[in-house]
Amino acid sequence: MLSSLALPILLLVALYFIMIRPQKKKEKETAKMRNELQIGDEVTTIGGIIGRVVQIKDQDQIVLETGADKNKIRIKRWAIQEKNTISD
């Protein structure tokens, strides 16, 4: 009986270490990046919009400045996909 349960348990443990654990680690890193955003950071949203943070309204909203016309767009913090490195 115990030997018949060993393989499914081993597969569940392997699944955890191969899929679930790395995903949780990435989610934690993304949340940390979003919480550490500062004015002047260049970011890309989940929709592909690239802009510079010009205002952090509250814990939930950020104002981005996009393009040469300096258009402003208000987005939710969770919509930030990545922080870009600015190369001068």
C-alpha positions in Angstrom: 0.0 0.0 0.0 2.7 2.4 0.9 4.7 1.7 -2.2 1.6 2.4 -4.4 1.4 5.9 -2.8 5.1 6.7 -3.1 5.1 7.5 -6.8 2.2 10.0 -6.8 3.6 11.7 -3.7 7.0 11.9 -5.4 5.4 13.4 -8.5 3.5 16.0 -6.5 6.7 17.0 -4.7 8.6 17.3 -8.0 5.7 19.3 -9.5 6.0 21.7 -6.6 9.7 22.3 -7.0 9.6 22.5 -10.8 6.5 24.7 -11.3 4.9 26.2 -8.2 8.0 27.3 -6.2 9.7 29.3 -9.1 6.4 31.0 -10.0 5.9 32.1 -6.4 9.5 33.4 -6.3 8.9 35.4 -9.5 5.6 36.8 -8.2 7.4 38.0 -5.0 10.2 39.7 -7.1 7.6 41.4 -9.3 5.7 42.7 -6.3 8.9 44.0 -4.7 9.8 45.8 -8.0 6.3 47.4 -8.2 6.5 48.6 -4.5 10.0 50.1 -5.0 9.1 52.3 -8.0 10.2 55.9 -7.8 9.5 59.0 -9.7 11.8 59.0 -12.8 11.8 55.2 -13.3 11.1 54.0 -16.9 8.6 51.2 -17.0 6.7 49.0 -19.4 3.1 48.1 -18.7 1.4 44.8 -19.4 -0.1 46.4 -22.5 3.3 47.4 -23.9 3.2 51.1 -23.1 6.6 52.5 -22.2 6.7 55.5 -20.0 8.4 57.4 -17.2 6.9 57.6 -13.7 6.1 61.2 -13.0 3.7 60.8 -10.0 2.7 58.2 -7.5 -0.9 59.1 -6.6 -1.4 56.6 -3.8 -0.6 53.0 -3.0 -2.6 51.9 -6.1 -2.2 54.5 -8.9 0.8 55.8 -10.9 1.0 58.5 -13.5 3.2 57.8 -16.5 4.6 60.3 -19.1 4.8 58.8 -22.6 6.2 59.9 -25.9 7.8 63.2 -27.0 4.5 65.0 -26.5 4.7 64.2 -22.8 1.2 62.7 -22.7 0.2 61.5 -19.2 -1.6 58.3 -18.5 -2.9 57.1 -15.1 -2.5 53.3 -14.5 -2.9 50.9 -11.7 0.3 49.7 -10.0 -0.4 46.0 -10.8 -0.3 46.9 -14.6 3.5 47.5 -14.4 5.2 44.6 -16.0 8.9 45.5 -15.8 11.2 48.3 -14.8 13.5 49.3 -17.8 17.1 50.1 -17.5 17.8 53.5 -19.0 20.8 53.6 -21.3 22.1 57.1 -21.9 
